[in-house]
């Protein structure tokens, strides 16, 4: 089954840009990945889905244009431009994997984004 | 406006049982796959169960298989999770989620604490 690897932390200054990466293991290089934002004390919020060609479908409700995705090799990245204070959150990537009679939805360990 | 509201979380002793509910509105519940995802204190996200639109296909994570039962009532737009044989390691915030979906949505969660 796929493994999704995220760095535990990232930081960026107000107004700057940051790229958050989610790396798939090599056998699952065609998989799509969902990105979720989780603010402190809140439930996760869908940001957008990224496949091998980039954005898949629509962004989540209320997600600003500052958020975009990029796909390269095993990486499914979330890019945030002109970072604002409200972007300080935990960000998780997730992917589903079905094989025969089994199904599992896996998440990366999450990246805590700090806005400086 | 899409809403998912979980309830039923409580403090329970090891070996005990609890039933979580999720009331939904704002989307076509009967056409949506639904999942439960949990998050232990200070930890990442863990998917635990999925149910198909009519409830005829169900999957569980190995960590809860044989102890938890997911169900849905399409007439009432509601999702349930019956949890038996609770363990200390089941302590978490439990989220109801419309996923997998083209437009995933999550609730705000309900806290389950398993402690003697």
Contacts between the chains, C-beta under 8 A, distances in Angstrom:
chain1	res1	chain2	res2	distance
A	34	B	99	7.9
A	34	B	104	6.6
A	36	B	45	7.7
A	36	B	104	8.0
A	36	B	106	7.9
A	42	B	108	6.6
A	43	B	95	5.5
A	43	B	106	4.3
A	43	B	107	5.6
A	43	B	108	4.7
A	43	B	109	5.3
A	44	B	37	7.9
A	44	B	45	6.8
A	44	B	95	7.1
A	44	B	97	7.9
A	44	B	106	4.9
A	45	B	106	7.0
A	46	B	103	7.1
A	46	B	104	4.2
A	46	B	105	6.8
A	46	B	106	7.6
A	57	B	102	5.3
A	57	B	103	8.0
A	58	B	102	7.6
A	58	B	103	7.3
A	60	B	103	7.4
A	60	B	104	7.5
A	61	B	2	7.7
A	61	B	103	7.7
A	92	B	44	6.7
A	92	B	45	5.6
A	94	B	45	7.1
A	94	B	47	7.7
A	96	B	100	5.5
A	102	B	59	7.1
A	103	B	50	6.2
A	103	B	59	4.0
A	104	B	47	6.9
A	104	B	59	7.4
A	104	B	61	6.8
A	105	B	35	6.7
A	105	B	37	7.7
A	105	B	47	3.7
A	105	B	50	7.0
A	105	B	99	7.4
A	105	B	100	7.3
A	106	B	47	7.2
A	107	B	44	6.0
A	107	B	45	4.4
A	107	B	46	7.2
A	107	B	47	7.0
A	108	B	44	7.6
A	109	B	44	5.1
A	110	B	44	4.8
A	110	B	45	7.4
